[in-house]
Amino acid sequence: MRLQAPLSVCAGAPVMCASAAADGRQRPQDEIRGKMHAAPRADHPEVTPQDLTKYDGFLLGMPTRYGRAPAAVSAFFDATGGLWASGALVGKFCGIFTSTASQHGGQESTALTTLPFLAHHGMCVFFSTFSTPRRRTSR
C-alpha cells in the first residue's frame, strides 16, 4: 500500500525547497461537508481574510464543484472586500490548484473563474503549466 500526502502538502513542497516558510491554513467549515459525508478536515487553523495580508504570497487550493470553486470559497472571497478597498493584497503572489474526482472534472474552469478575484485585488498570478511532465499524466 502506498501512502500519499495531501495535495496541499505536495503543492507547497517547492515553496519549502526554496527556503521559504509555508503555513497551512484551511477555509472556514461549512454545513455542506457534513451533508456530503466528506472526509475529516486536516488539523490546520482556519484562514481569515485578514490572514492574507501577513504573507508575501499564497497558494489557494480548492476542490471543484461543477467546474467552479465551492460556495464556501466564493463566500471567503466575498469577505475580502475590505482588503480590496485598502489595496492590501496588491502585488502579492498567488497560485491556484484544484482537485477533482476525474481527469476532466473542471480543473481549468475552476482556475479561470477564480482569476477575477485575484485580478480585482491586483495580485500577481503564477501558474503551474501542463509542460511540467508530472502534470501530463493521471494516477
Number of C-alpha atoms within 10 A of each C-alpha: 3 4 5 8 8 9 14 18 13 11 17 17 13 12 14 13 9 8 8 11 10 16 11 15 16 17 18 13 11 11 8 12 12 11 8 8 8 9 8 8 9 10 9 11 12 12 14 15 15 12 10 16 14 9 13 11 18 18 18 18 19 23 19 21 15 13 18 22 22 15 12 16 19 13 12 15 14 12 14 18 13 12 16 15 10 10 14 18 24 17 14 18 17 17 19 20 19 19 17 15 9 10 11 9 18 21 23 15 15 23 22 14 13 18 16 11 15 19 12 12 21 17 20 15 17 11 10 11 9 10 8 9 8 9 10 9 9 7 5
